[in-house]
Amino acid sequence: MSSKQWCAGVVLALVGATSADAASYLVLGRTGSNAQTLQKQIEAVPGGTLQRALPGLLTFAVQSDDAAYPARLRALPGVQYVAPDRSFTLGEPRQVPLAGDAAEAAAQMQRALAGGAPRALSGAVDQGLLAGNALYQMQWAVQDVQAPGAWNRGYSGAGVRVAILDSGIDCGNAWLAPNIDFAAAASLVPGEGVCVQPGFYFNHGTHVAGIVAALPSSFGSVGIAPGATLIPVKVLSEYTGSGAFSWVLG
């Protein structure tokens, strides 16, 4: 499975190891089991430690360096299954050489940005604003899903709320900020806020948010549903590109 398939979804990671050989597991209880009773039974199993309890989901995060520990957990009558909390990290972006004069390309980009302030959406998507810019035609995602056809029928994504489960969002991005519901935003990554530092480390979430709901501008950028509301939910560290299934569970 490629990293793209995980762009807005759940990832697995080894977290919180206390020794080089310690492994983390998730224990899921059977439907109908009592969470408190099951937690006490798990705590009584030798060879491991309970790291976190998620009683509402009948799920428990445990850790052990004993290879036989998972089997002992599976023997408990209230346990449905025991799964390892494996590691997954997004790969570094691949660098592609620029064709032509890099300095001139950079100058053109700056000129386009200078005159391409985002346009607040008050109704239909203004396709006239986009049509004259060659960069708009390069946004293959918009063309691929035939978004202009939906815009012509009056659909802009207004009233739709989209959660972006990724590495957080650049909350100061002028093309995104007006569409972000900051009150609903959340970071599930320990020690990290939902807003990322632009230009550093992993900014995949900002990229995905732009595809979904970037405001239109004469620069040529636009999201597929520029009237939609974005809810950033950080499940991947912006510094390492990794995350944990147990973080997502709550």
N, C-alpha and C positions, 0 to 999 in steps of 0.2 A: 504494500500500500504506500503510495507516495505521500509526501508532506502536504501536497495540495488538498488531498482528500480529508486532511485533518485541520483545514484552515479555520473552521469555526466550530470545532468540536472537541470531544474529550480525548485527552492523551494520558498515557501511563508513565509513571516515573518512579524510580527508587528514591525514597526521601528519608531523611532523618536517621540514617544508619549510625549506630553507635560504635561499630567496629567494621573492619574491612570485609568480614564474612557475614555480617548481619543482613538479613533480607526482610523486606516488608511484604505483608499480605493483607488482603481484604477478606473478611469473614462475613458471609451473608446468612442470616437466619431464615428458617423456614416460616412461611406464612402462618400466622396464628401463634407463633412463639412469643413468650413474654421477654421483652428486651432486658429487663433488670435481671431476671433469672439467668438468661443466656450470658449476660455480661459476667455474672459471678462464676458461671461454669467455665468461661473462657479464661478468666483470671486465675482459676484454680488449676488449669492445665500447665504442667511443668515444661520448662524449656523456652518460654517466650514471655513477652511483656505486651500489655495492652497499651497502645499509643493514643488511641482516640476512639470514642464511642459516638455513633450516630444512631441513637435509639429510634428516632422517627423513621429511619430507613432500614432498621434491623441490620445494620452494618457496623463492623468494628475493624479498625486498623490495628494490626499487631505486628510485632517484629521478633525475629529469632535468628540465631546462628546454628540452630539444631535442625538438621535435614529431616528428622522424623517428626518435628513439631506439627507441620500441616496435617499429617495423617492422624495425629492425636486429636486435632481440632475437628477433623471430618467425622470422627467417631462419636462426637457429641450428638445426641438425638435432635437437638434444635437447630443444627447447622445444615444449611442447604448446600453450600459449597465454599471452598477456600481457594482464592485466586491470588497469584503473585502480583504485586504492584510494580510492573516492569517500567523500564526507562524508555522514553521517547523524546527526542530533541529535533527541532527543525534544523535543516541543513543551512549552511551559509549560502547567501545568494551567489549565483554564478556570474562572474564578470564577463561581459561581452564587449569586444573591441568596437569602438565607434567607427562608422564608415564616413569618409570625407573629412573635412576640416573640423576638428573638435572645438577650436576656439570660436569659429563662426556659428557652429551649432549651439554652443553655450550662449553666445550673444543673442541669437534668435530666441532662445528659450527665455532669457531675461526680458527681452522686449515684449514677448507675448504675455509673460506674467505681469509686467508693469501695467498693461492695459486690460488685464483679464480678471478684474475683481468679480467675485461671485455675485450672482443676481438672486436676491431673495425671492422665493416662490410664493406667489399670492393666488395662484390658480393653475392654469395650464402651463406646460413646459414651453418656453419660447424657443422653438426650433430655429427661428430666424437668427437668433443670437449665436447659434452653434454652426449653422450651415456654411458660413463663410470662412471657417477655420479648418485648415487641413488636418490639424491634430484630432479633431472630432472624428474624422473618418478612420483614424487609427485606433479608436477605442473599440476593439473587436467584440468585447462582451456586450456592449450596448447594441451593436449591429446584429450579433449572433442570436440574441433572444428577441430581435425585432421590437425593441422598446419604442422606437418612434411610432410604430403602428398603434401601440397602447396609448401613447401620448396624444395621438390624433383623435382618439376616442374619449379624451378627457381624463385618462387615468395617469396620476403622477405618484401614487403611493400614499397620498394624503390619508390619514387615519390608520395607517399600518405602522406597527411597531416591530422593529427588527433588533433582536439581541445579537451582538457580535461577540461570540465566544472565541477569544484569540489572545493576542499579546498586549491588549490595551489599545487606546487611541490617542493620537495627538489632539488633545482637547482644545488647543488654540488654533487649529487649522481653520482658516476662514471659510473653506468650502464645506466643512463638517460641523463646526461648533453650533450654528443656528439650529441644526437638526438633532442635537444630542440632548437626551433627557438625563441631566446630571443627577437628579434626585433618585432615579432608578438604577444608575450605574453602580457597579460593584467590582471589587478586586478580590478574588479568591486565592491570590498568590501571597503567601506570608511575607510581610515586610515591604510590599510594593503597593503603590496607589494605582488607580485605574488609568490615570493619564500618563503617557510616556514622554520621554525626552526626545523630541524630533531629531532625526539624523544620527542617533546613536543606537547601536546594538540591533535588536529585532523590532521592526516597525510594521510587521505583517498585518496587524490588526487595523492600522490606519489605511493600508492599501485596500483591504477588504471592505472597510466602511465606505471608502470612496467609490468603489464599484457599486455598492448598494445605493447610497443616497447622497453623493456629492452634489452640491448646488451647481446649476449651470452657470457658465460664464463665456465671454467672448474668447477666452483662452482655448476653448474647445473641450474642457472637461465637463463631465456630467455623470451622475449616477444613474442606474437603471430606474430607480424610484426616488427621484430627488425631493419628493414631498413626504417621504417616510420619516419616521422618528427612529433615531439610533439609540440603542441601549448598550453601552460598552460593558462587557463582563470579562475581566481579565482572568484567564485560566492558564496562560503561559507567561513565564518570566520574560520581561523585556531584555534581560541581561544574558540569559542562557538559552532562551528559546524552548525551555522544557517546562513541563507541568506534571501534576499528579492527579490520578483518578480520585484519590481521597479528598483533594482540594475541591474538586467539582461537586462531590457529594455533599459538601457543606461543612 
